[in-house]
Amino acid sequence: MPQSPLLFTPGPLTTRLETRPAMLNDWGSREPTFIDMTAELRRRLLDVAGGRGSHVAVPLQGSRTFIVEAAIGTLVGPADVLLVLVNGAYGERMVEIAKRLGRKVEALRWPEREPVEPATVDRALAKSPDITHVWLVHCETTSGILNPLAAVAAVVAQRRRAFIVDAMSSFGALPLDLRKTSITAVLASSNKCLEGVPGIAFALIEQDALEQVALIENSRYREGSIVSLAVQRARLEAGRPVLLMDCDVLYDQRMIARLLQAAPENALLLDQAIEPGDEPVKICLRGDMIVDFAKRPEHAHDRHGESVGFFRFSAGMAATLAERAIAYVETGRAGAEYEAVTRDLILEHPNRFGPENISDLPWTEIDFEADVARARQEILPRLQEVVHA
């Protein structure tokens, strides 16, 4: 196999000849060989940074942007405050992504040719106790400048804040020892200094930080969405506001910001453009009050729009939601859709619910083949326009 021309871009980099033949193999995701290979990959990524025993390697199928968005959305909660240390385009990009995810974000800026100053970071953290997370781009690709990772990490650790490092253009090339440097999460991708093929990004995350994100498995998922809601009882009764989101929706990230900032105590996202028929779940309004919530409404209303399937519940209402979902399951109504429980609460407490209009933002639910076609032809191009705007 002939050697291709060398690439001198920040990434992707030239792939070694030994790597390319490995891509000719097809692997089944459930094959023991593939599972073992994935486990080895995760161990070896930890070894690059001395993270065994303290961190967990989380690979993600996608580009660097995928892991950046996932890290912000997972590690930085809606009530947290993220401070991004900016001295180039990628720092600015982190600020924008955090905003679009609806996270509270602040920026501390330096000129592109100047490194981040740890003393300035220390003063900012001392002045703003509400900051919970700090984000640093280790090597800012805009200029190639190397920021003082160890010194900034020491400041952040002393101030007891979480520290997330974008190490896309440094991981695997520059020294990094998680046994000596306090870092909550390190983000990188396969196609930079590791010289792998594009398509895999990864995060090395402290075990304690990752354990705050729980995966709850519902072995009875075939019985219906009410059961999936009921098994979340501990989370719903945790005494905090809850976001409930359908997982089959392709959406503009600005919807999350709208949902978080909506005025009603309990909010539902509403699109005024609605397709005819019984498939869409309808939010029915009389004036500004929701009077019904169903595919086939029973109550008179002035107008209606389609529910996106995204909700924000107050802590008290979330606990009531759990209680009702469990009651449905225990009384033999497990086959009902979860919207039935939500409808019950809306009808009982109409003054505590309200819609948030997102009719100007692109989205689609993906249930049928026609939805996939619409997503490709209409929604994705609009989302790409937003990203590149």
JODAGI-V221717 format. One record per residue. RES is the residue in three letters. SS is DSSP state (alpha for helix, beta for strand, coil for the rest). D_CENTER is the distance of its C-alpha to the mean C-alpha in Angstrom with 2 decimals. Layout:
[[RES & SS & D_CENTER] [RES & SS & D_CENTER]]
//
This chain:
[[MET & coil & 39.87] [PRO & coil & 40.41] [GLN & coil & 38.32] [SER & coil & 36.24] [PRO & coil & 36.52] [LEU & coil & 34.69] [LEU & coil & 31.50] [PHE & coil & 31.33] [THR & coil & 28.09] [PRO & coil & 25.30] [GLY & coil & 23.69] [PRO & coil & 24.07] [LEU & coil & 27.17] [THR & coil & 30.20] [THR & coil & 29.75] [ARG & coil & 32.59] [LEU & alpha & 35.04] [GLU & alpha & 34.49] [THR & alpha & 30.82] [ARG & alpha & 31.44] [PRO & alpha & 33.62] [ALA & alpha & 30.96] [MET & alpha & 28.87] [LEU & alpha & 31.77] [ASN & coil & 31.09] [ASP & coil & 29.25] [TRP & coil & 27.47] [GLY & coil & 26.70] [SER & coil & 23.41] [ARG & coil & 25.42] [GLU & coil & 28.33] [PRO & alpha & 29.19] [THR & alpha & 29.67] [PHE & alpha & 26.16] [ILE & alpha & 24.70] [ASP & alpha & 27.00] [MET & alpha & 26.08] [THR & alpha & 22.35] [ALA & alpha & 23.33] [GLU & alpha & 25.61] [LEU & alpha & 23.02] [ARG & alpha & 20.80] [ARG & alpha & 23.98] [ARG & alpha & 25.17] [LEU & alpha & 22.03] [LEU & alpha & 22.45] [ASP & alpha & 26.11] [VAL & alpha & 25.55] [ALA & coil & 24.21] [GLY & coil & 26.17] [GLY & coil & 23.22] [ARG & coil & 24.85] [GLY & coil & 25.21] [SER & coil & 22.77] [HIS & beta & 19.48] [VAL & beta & 17.67] [ALA & beta & 16.85] [VAL & beta & 13.64] [PRO & beta & 14.18] [LEU & beta & 11.89] [GLN & beta & 13.71] [GLY & coil & 13.15] [SER & coil & 13.96] [ARG & alpha & 13.26] [THR & alpha & 10.94] [PHE & alpha & 8.65] [ILE & alpha & 8.69] [VAL & alpha & 8.57] [GLU & alpha & 5.41] [ALA & alpha & 3.96] [ALA & alpha & 6.54] [ILE & alpha & 6.28] [GLY & alpha & 3.37] [THR & alpha & 5.33] [LEU & alpha & 8.61] [VAL & coil & 9.21] [GLY & coil & 9.95] [PRO & coil & 11.20] [ALA & coil & 14.65] [ASP & coil & 14.19] [VAL & beta & 15.48] [LEU & beta & 14.41] [LEU & beta & 17.45] [VAL & beta & 17.15] [LEU & beta & 20.44] [VAL & beta & 21.28] [ASN & coil & 24.20] [GLY & coil & 23.13] [ALA & alpha & 21.07] [TYR & alpha & 18.02] [GLY & alpha & 17.92] [GLU & alpha & 18.22] [ARG & alpha & 15.38] [MET & alpha & 13.04] [VAL & alpha & 14.48] [GLU & alpha & 13.91] [ILE & alpha & 10.23] [ALA & alpha & 9.80] [LYS & alpha & 12.22] [ARG & alpha & 10.70] [LEU & coil & 7.51] [GLY & coil & 10.41] [ARG & coil & 10.58] [LYS & beta & 14.17] [VAL & beta & 15.10] [GLU & beta & 18.54] [ALA & beta & 20.04] [LEU & beta & 23.08] [ARG & beta & 24.76] [TRP & coil & 27.50] [PRO & coil & 29.37] [GLU & coil & 28.10] [ARG & coil & 31.10] [GLU & coil & 30.75] [PRO & coil & 28.71] [VAL & coil & 26.67] [GLU & coil & 29.19] [PRO & alpha & 28.45] [ALA & alpha & 31.00] [THR & alpha & 29.30] [VAL & alpha & 25.99] [ASP & alpha & 28.01] [ARG & alpha & 29.63] [ALA & alpha & 26.41] [LEU & alpha & 24.99] [ALA & alpha & 28.41] [LYS & alpha & 28.51] [SER & coil & 25.06] [PRO & coil & 24.57] [ASP & coil & 21.54] [ILE & coil & 19.44] [THR & coil & 17.37] [HIS & beta & 15.59] [VAL & beta & 17.13] [TRP & beta & 15.80] [LEU & beta & 18.45] [VAL & beta & 18.95] [HIS & coil & 21.66] [CYS & beta & 23.49] [GLU & beta & 22.92] [THR & coil & 23.67] [THR & coil & 25.09] [SER & coil & 28.19] [GLY & coil & 27.83] [ILE & beta & 28.20] [LEU & beta & 27.37] [ASN & coil & 26.04] [PRO & coil & 27.58] [LEU & alpha & 24.87] [ALA & alpha & 27.11] [ALA & alpha & 28.53] [VAL & alpha & 25.29] [ALA & alpha & 23.92] [ALA & alpha & 27.17] [VAL & alpha & 26.88] [VAL & alpha & 23.34] [ALA & alpha & 24.49] [GLN & alpha & 27.64] [ARG & coil & 25.81] [ARG & coil & 23.63] [ARG & coil & 20.21] [ALA & beta & 17.18] [PHE & beta & 17.31] [ILE & beta & 14.71] [VAL & beta & 16.55] [ASP & beta & 15.87] [ALA & coil & 18.75] [MET & coil & 18.43] [SER & coil & 22.09] [SER & coil & 23.56] [PHE & beta & 22.30] [GLY & coil & 25.29] [ALA & coil & 27.75] [LEU & beta & 27.93] [PRO & coil & 28.56] [LEU & coil & 25.77] [ASP & coil & 26.66] [LEU & coil & 24.19] [ARG & coil & 27.29] [LYS & coil & 28.59] [THR & coil & 25.62] [SER & coil & 23.30] [ILE & coil & 19.70] [THR & coil & 16.68] [ALA & beta & 14.63] [VAL & beta & 15.92] [LEU & beta & 14.07] [ALA & beta & 16.25] [SER & beta & 17.06] [SER & coil & 20.03] [ASN & coil & 21.88] [LYS & coil & 22.72] [CYS & coil & 25.14] [LEU & coil & 24.87] [GLU & coil & 26.39] [GLY & coil & 24.67] [VAL & coil & 23.80] [PRO & coil & 20.63] [GLY & coil & 17.81] [ILE & beta & 16.41] [ALA & beta & 14.07] [PHE & beta & 13.78] [ALA & beta & 13.09] [LEU & beta & 15.93] [ILE & beta & 14.77] [GLU & beta & 17.38] [GLN & alpha & 18.15] [ASP & alpha & 18.45] [ALA & alpha & 14.98] [LEU & alpha & 13.51] [GLU & alpha & 15.92] [GLN & coil & 14.41] [VAL & coil & 11.61] [ALA & coil & 13.87] [LEU & coil & 14.06] [ILE & coil & 16.78] [GLU & coil & 18.82] [ASN & coil & 20.98] [SER & coil & 24.03] [ARG & coil & 25.46] [TYR & alpha & 22.76] [ARG & alpha & 25.58] [GLU & alpha & 27.25] [GLY & coil & 24.82] [SER & alpha & 21.81] [ILE & alpha & 23.85] [VAL & alpha & 24.03] [SER & alpha & 20.29] [LEU & alpha & 20.11] [ALA & alpha & 23.07] [VAL & coil & 21.75] [GLN & coil & 19.00] [ARG & alpha & 21.93] [ALA & alpha & 21.32] [ARG & alpha & 17.86] [LEU & alpha & 19.29] [GLU & coil & 22.32] [ALA & coil & 20.72] [GLY & coil & 21.89] [ARG & coil & 18.67] [PRO & coil & 17.25] [VAL & beta & 14.97] [LEU & beta & 12.53] [LEU & beta & 13.58] [MET & beta & 12.14] [ASP & coil & 13.93] [CYS & coil & 12.21] [ASP & coil & 14.63] [VAL & beta & 13.70] [LEU & beta & 13.08] [TYR & beta & 12.41] [ASP & coil & 12.52] [GLN & coil & 9.61] [ARG & alpha & 12.58] [MET & alpha & 12.93] [ILE & alpha & 10.43] [ALA & alpha & 12.59] [ARG & alpha & 15.62] [LEU & alpha & 14.82] [LEU & alpha & 14.32] [GLN & alpha & 17.45] [ALA & coil & 19.56] [ALA & coil & 23.00] [PRO & coil & 23.69] [GLU & coil & 23.30] [ASN & beta & 21.53] [ALA & beta & 19.99] [LEU & beta & 19.53] [LEU & beta & 18.33] [LEU & beta & 21.46] [ASP & beta & 22.46] [GLN & coil & 26.19] [ALA & coil & 26.56] [ILE & coil & 27.07] [GLU & coil & 28.67] [PRO & coil & 31.89] [GLY & coil & 32.34] [ASP & coil & 31.19] [GLU & coil & 27.84] [PRO & coil & 25.65] [VAL & coil & 25.02] [LYS & beta & 26.79] [ILE & beta & 26.34] [CYS & beta & 30.00] [LEU & beta & 31.24] [ARG & beta & 34.63] [GLY & coil & 34.55] [ASP & coil & 31.22] [MET & beta & 31.16] [ILE & beta & 29.34] [VAL & beta & 32.23] [ASP & beta & 30.75] [PHE & beta & 27.57] [ALA & beta & 28.41] [LYS & coil & 28.97] [ARG & coil & 32.66] [PRO & coil & 33.20] [GLU & coil & 36.31] [HIS & coil & 36.69] [ALA & coil & 38.14] [HIS & coil & 35.87] [ASP & coil & 36.18] [ARG & beta & 33.13] [HIS & beta & 29.90] [GLY & beta & 26.60] [GLU & beta & 23.94] [SER & beta & 21.15] [VAL & beta & 17.69] [GLY & beta & 16.84] [PHE & beta & 14.47] [PHE & beta & 16.10] [ARG & beta & 16.17] [PHE & beta & 18.80] [SER & coil & 20.71] [ALA & alpha & 21.31] [GLY & alpha & 24.72] [MET & alpha & 23.81] [ALA & alpha & 21.02] [ALA & alpha & 23.78] [THR & alpha & 26.13] [LEU & alpha & 23.70] [ALA & alpha & 23.66] [GLU & alpha & 27.43] [ARG & alpha & 28.02] [ALA & alpha & 25.88] [ILE & alpha & 27.90] [ALA & alpha & 31.07] [TYR & alpha & 30.36] [VAL & alpha & 29.99] [GLU & alpha & 33.07] [THR & coil & 35.20] [GLY & coil & 34.66] [ARG & coil & 32.24] [ALA & coil & 29.31] [GLY & coil & 29.46] [ALA & coil & 28.48] [GLU & coil & 25.18] [TYR & alpha & 22.87] [GLU & alpha & 23.67] [ALA & alpha & 27.15] [VAL & alpha & 26.17] [THR & alpha & 24.25] [ARG & alpha & 27.37] [ASP & alpha & 29.61] [LEU & alpha & 27.90] [ILE & alpha & 27.95] [LEU & alpha & 31.62] [GLU & alpha & 32.49] [HIS & coil & 30.72] [PRO & alpha & 30.66] [ASN & alpha & 30.89] [ARG & alpha & 27.65] [PHE & beta & 25.47] [GLY & beta & 24.87] [PRO & beta & 23.21] [GLU & beta & 20.96] [ASN & beta & 22.03] [ILE & coil & 19.56] [SER & coil & 22.35] [ASP & coil & 21.98] [LEU & coil & 18.47] [PRO & coil & 18.06] [TRP & beta & 16.60] [THR & beta & 18.08] [GLU & beta & 18.08] [ILE & coil & 18.87] [ASP & coil & 21.66] [PHE & coil & 24.55] [GLU & alpha & 25.65] [ALA & alpha & 26.30] [ASP & alpha & 22.69] [VAL & alpha & 21.68] [ALA & alpha & 24.40] [ARG & alpha & 23.33] [ALA & alpha & 19.75] [ARG & alpha & 21.26] [GLN & alpha & 24.09] [GLU & alpha & 22.85] [ILE & alpha & 19.17] [LEU & alpha & 17.83] [PRO & alpha & 20.58] [ARG & alpha & 19.74] [LEU & alpha & 16.05] [GLN & alpha & 17.40] [GLU & alpha & 19.86] [VAL & alpha & 17.31] [VAL & alpha & 15.52] [HIS & alpha & 19.02] [ALA & coil & 20.56]]
//
